[in-house]
Every structure is written in C-alpha cells, then in structure tokens.
Amino acid sequence: MICVIRICGQVGIKKEIKETLNRLRLRKKYSCRVLKNPTREQMGMIQKVKDFVAYGELSEEMFEKLKKNCGGKDDTFFRLHPPRGGIDSKKHFEVGKGVLGNHGKKIDNLVERMLK
C-alpha cells in the first residue's frame, strides 16, 4: 500500500507535471492518495512527480487511523493538515532531512503529524 502526499503548491509547475498530479487526484497542497495495489503506470507517475510529493509504504494500522480521522470511508483520497512542527526543508528525503521523495516505511511518521 503506497501513500502519496502532495507537498508543493501550484505556482511554477510545468504543465506535464501538473497533469500527472491531477491524474493522481493530487490537485491541492496536502492532499493524500493511498494506492492499495499500485499498477506499473501509477508507480511511473509517482516517479515522475517525486520532486513535488512525499511517498512511501503505509502500514495497515496507519491506514485505518487515516480512514477514522478523515471521513471513515473506504475511499483512498484524503485531505490532510500541514504537518505539526512544520517542514524543516523540502529537499529530498534521500539526501538530507527534507520531506520530498521516497520515505519508505517512515511515511507513517509524516502522516501522523498531518492528522488533526
């Protein structure tokens, strides 16, 4: 189960990136999409927009908590709050302390900070 959270806003984004974010239903800042069984095409779209989103493997417990706090539906789209404590840096997670890019299993910590 892959969780994708849009971090960057809409200003200064290329048209092709904006369209890819729209196809992933990530139209606004801090919107979240959970892909239960991502296809190869969806993974390609995530790789294309990795400079604008945070993503990683969401645990089942956190998914249940997310459903409970953000509507209770079995839908895979959620609106989140800005993270508590703020964002230190938007630089890539792989190269430093930033929030963009692949978080792996640590995406649960970011989602926890973004819930009410």
HELIX and SHEET records of a PDB file:
HELIX    1   1 LYS A   15  ARG A   23  1                                   9    
HELIX    2   2 ARG A   40  LYS A   48  1                                   9    
HELIX    3   3 GLU A   60  ASN A   69  1                                  10    
HELIX    4   4 ILE A  107  MET A  114  1                                   8    
SHEET    1   A 5 PHE A  77  ARG A  79  0                                        
SHEET    2   A 5 SER A  31  LEU A  35 -1                                        
SHEET    3   A 5 ILE A   2  ARG A   6 -1                                        
SHEET    4   A 5 VAL A  53  GLU A  57 -1                                        
SHEET    5   A 5 GLY A 101  GLY A 104  1                                        
END                                                                             
